[in-house]
Amino acid sequence: MNINTVLSMASAIDTIMNLEYDDFGRITANVRSGSDSVDMHYAYDKLQGWVTELSTSGGFKQRLYREDNPGHELYNGSISAMTWRVTDDPFERRYEYEYDDLNRLTEGAYSQSLINQAEPTINDSLIFPGPHPGFMNPLSLIPSIDSLGISINARGRYTERISYDKNCNITSIERYGMNNQRHYGLIDSLVITRNGNQLKAIEDYAQKHLTYTGASDFYDGDSSSSEYLYNANGSLVSDFNREIDWTYYDNLGNTREICFCDHSSTEYIYASDGTKLRTIHLPASSSALTDSIDYIGNLILKNGQPSMYLFDGGFASFNANGAVEGWHYYIQDYMGNNRMVVNSGGAVEQITHYYPYGGVIGDISTNESVQKYKFEGKELDRTFGLDNYDIHARQYFAMMPSWDRIDKEAEAYYPISPYAFCGGDPVNKGDYDGKFILQAIGAIVGAGTEYVGQVAGNIIDKGVSKEAFTNVDVLDITIAAAEGALTCGGSAVRRTTTKLAVKVGSSALRNTFDIDTKEGFKVNSGEKIVIGMTLDCATDLKTDSKPVSVGEIKSRQVARHEARQRGVKSSEGQHAAWDAQKKKNGDIQNIGETLTDGKNSLVGSGLNGAAKKVYEDPTVIMTEEQKKHYNASH
């Protein structure tokens, strides 16, 4: 099946998107007009249906690893490593990800290797000297040089490390990169103090602020004990590190004006529904030109002249006469970050590399000014040192990963700080409007882990049969699905994104278990979630449904957690069978969730031993007929 999208602007007509699908309804290619190098291709995991690879014939390639990363396998659906390369880059670059027990990102460890060659030997780590002793520098300050004069000994060169408190507030950051002397080392060493969830002061123990073109780091511009001020609504009004003197908001909570200490300012105009209509940059000097940007739907005007027309996957540019000048396509990664901008002729116009939390790696990125839409496809405003991504409802500062305002949906995921970006996991989660954390993995793993664990228990107990897949404790599955989503943002449950997320997981389960299904997870726009009290949220089986409120799900979570803490089983039948079987053979282990602070806990869901066996060998839970089909296709 193909879906073709054509954009017509005056005399310019172009096919901006031609989507090709496989038999499972997954996008396999996005063919666009012009050079073949702008076409995107996608590959998927055969069992789970997750994206594993994105590529173009023009040289871009990104590979995602989960349970297939030797020595660092993750079986809970989280990405354990990512490799990527861009056009004409001699290196394949890699981030290896580490998470804590709450599945929050604690390290993105960088390395690179020459394409099609073995990675060079790495020098021993060095202690990084300076006022904050004890930090380890995981790279050599005198790197090896290849025949082209390019440093290839680069392990740790762009590593980012993060620590958190129990509310997902970041307490410290170590960030490596290129300094002003063009050496590589620690560029940010941040120690953060807070007043509750709000920032109070940040001290940077690394060297001075980076000043070369395109550089990104945290600027420690103040040394007082209170460097951040908030208003009564919890919105940031002063940030003395970035020399933001005062921020004004309108009655709907939209930013109206940001005033800087040097008397420059940025003004915003919004429609009543929160749509941004205009941005005006007013420099401090009266002789400098005022810069304005108008947003008329997808049409962007700069200083009153047409500048670009945005469409899904790129933009059209205009010449000085207002005529379409050319078509430009975004080469995006799995999270929708714009990695490259390529014109219809295949020429690369911009390259952007990112730290895990969205900061731009300036020394290897190119042509920053070509266009501003970058991380998550959002506009990055660096004027006057602001360095914020405008993510609709809020603004996000990636070099100190934090929102400027409280999430309007914060009550839906109460265990997490309302200022925390993506619940501490920017690798597997995205927030594309500043209100809803989208997490396909949360609900899938919540329901899927519970379901697979129960099915595995049934198979161990009674062998493979259809009853093994249907004789389960559905209440636990529905709660587990809600937990998975609520942990990373309960607002996702109240939106159709969770419906899609659960269906992705459902497809994987159906492909594996060959269960006939009818109707899926249903969501309305109010406070109620309609959850089928059988396998609706995990396998889309049609049964009677009844409404369950978010509050009721939360109360069930609390009761279930407290019961388990007391050693009391939350349901008699299935859980009793689980415990008995677990004692016999130990095949089902680590069932449940990682708990902290009682009912205000975050839930870290991990696949148990039985689910791990399913990942390693799906045939263990298949009938003989299913095994034949599976083996024939593999």
Secondary structure as GFF3:
##gff-version 3
##sequence-region A 1 634
A	DSSP	beta_strand	2	9	.	.	.	ID=ss1
A	DSSP	beta_strand	12	21	.	.	.	ID=ss2
A	DSSP	beta_strand	27	30	.	.	.	ID=ss3
A	DSSP	three_ten_helix	36	38	.	.	.	ID=ss4
A	DSSP	beta_strand	40	44	.	.	.	ID=ss5
A	DSSP	beta_strand	51	55	.	.	.	ID=ss6
A	DSSP	beta_strand	61	65	.	.	.	ID=ss7
A	DSSP	beta_strand	81	85	.	.	.	ID=ss8
A	DSSP	beta_strand	91	99	.	.	.	ID=ss9
A	DSSP	beta_strand	105	114	.	.	.	ID=ss10
A	DSSP	beta_strand	126	127	.	.	.	ID=ss11
A	DSSP	beta_strand	136	137	.	.	.	ID=ss12
A	DSSP	beta_strand	160	164	.	.	.	ID=ss13
A	DSSP	beta_strand	170	178	.	.	.	ID=ss14
A	DSSP	beta_strand	184	195	.	.	.	ID=ss15
A	DSSP	beta_strand	198	204	.	.	.	ID=ss16
A	DSSP	beta_strand	228	230	.	.	.	ID=ss17
A	DSSP	beta_strand	236	239	.	.	.	ID=ss18
A	DSSP	beta_strand	244	249	.	.	.	ID=ss19
A	DSSP	beta_strand	255	260	.	.	.	ID=ss20
A	DSSP	beta_strand	265	270	.	.	.	ID=ss21
A	DSSP	beta_strand	276	282	.	.	.	ID=ss22
A	DSSP	beta_strand	291	296	.	.	.	ID=ss23
A	DSSP	beta_strand	299	302	.	.	.	ID=ss24
A	DSSP	beta_strand	305	311	.	.	.	ID=ss25
A	DSSP	beta_strand	314	318	.	.	.	ID=ss26
A	DSSP	beta_strand	324	332	.	.	.	ID=ss27
A	DSSP	beta_strand	338	343	.	.	.	ID=ss28
A	DSSP	beta_strand	348	351	.	.	.	ID=ss29
A	DSSP	three_ten_helix	362	364	.	.	.	ID=ss30
A	DSSP	three_ten_helix	368	370	.	.	.	ID=ss31
A	DSSP	three_ten_helix	375	377	.	.	.	ID=ss32
A	DSSP	beta_strand	379	381	.	.	.	ID=ss33
A	DSSP	three_ten_helix	383	385	.	.	.	ID=ss34
A	DSSP	beta_strand	388	391	.	.	.	ID=ss35
A	DSSP	beta_strand	394	397	.	.	.	ID=ss36
A	DSSP	beta_strand	402	403	.	.	.	ID=ss37
A	DSSP	three_ten_helix	410	413	.	.	.	ID=ss38
A	DSSP	three_ten_helix	421	424	.	.	.	ID=ss39
A	DSSP	beta_strand	430	431	.	.	.	ID=ss40
A	DSSP	beta_strand	437	438	.	.	.	ID=ss41
A	DSSP	alpha_helix	440	462	.	.	.	ID=ss42
A	DSSP	alpha_helix	466	470	.	.	.	ID=ss43
A	DSSP	alpha_helix	474	487	.	.	.	ID=ss44
A	DSSP	three_ten_helix	490	492	.	.	.	ID=ss45
A	DSSP	alpha_helix	496	513	.	.	.	ID=ss46
A	DSSP	beta_strand	522	523	.	.	.	ID=ss47
A	DSSP	beta_strand	528	532	.	.	.	ID=ss48
A	DSSP	alpha_helix	536	539	.	.	.	ID=ss49
A	DSSP	beta_strand	545	549	.	.	.	ID=ss50
A	DSSP	alpha_helix	550	565	.	.	.	ID=ss51
A	DSSP	alpha_helix	573	585	.	.	.	ID=ss52
A	DSSP	beta_strand	593	594	.	.	.	ID=ss53
A	DSSP	three_ten_helix	598	600	.	.	.	ID=ss54
A	DSSP	beta_strand	604	605	.	.	.	ID=ss55
A	DSSP	alpha_helix	609	616	.	.	.	ID=ss56
A	DSSP	three_ten_helix	618	621	.	.	.	ID=ss57
A	DSSP	alpha_helix	624	633	.	.	.	ID=ss58
###
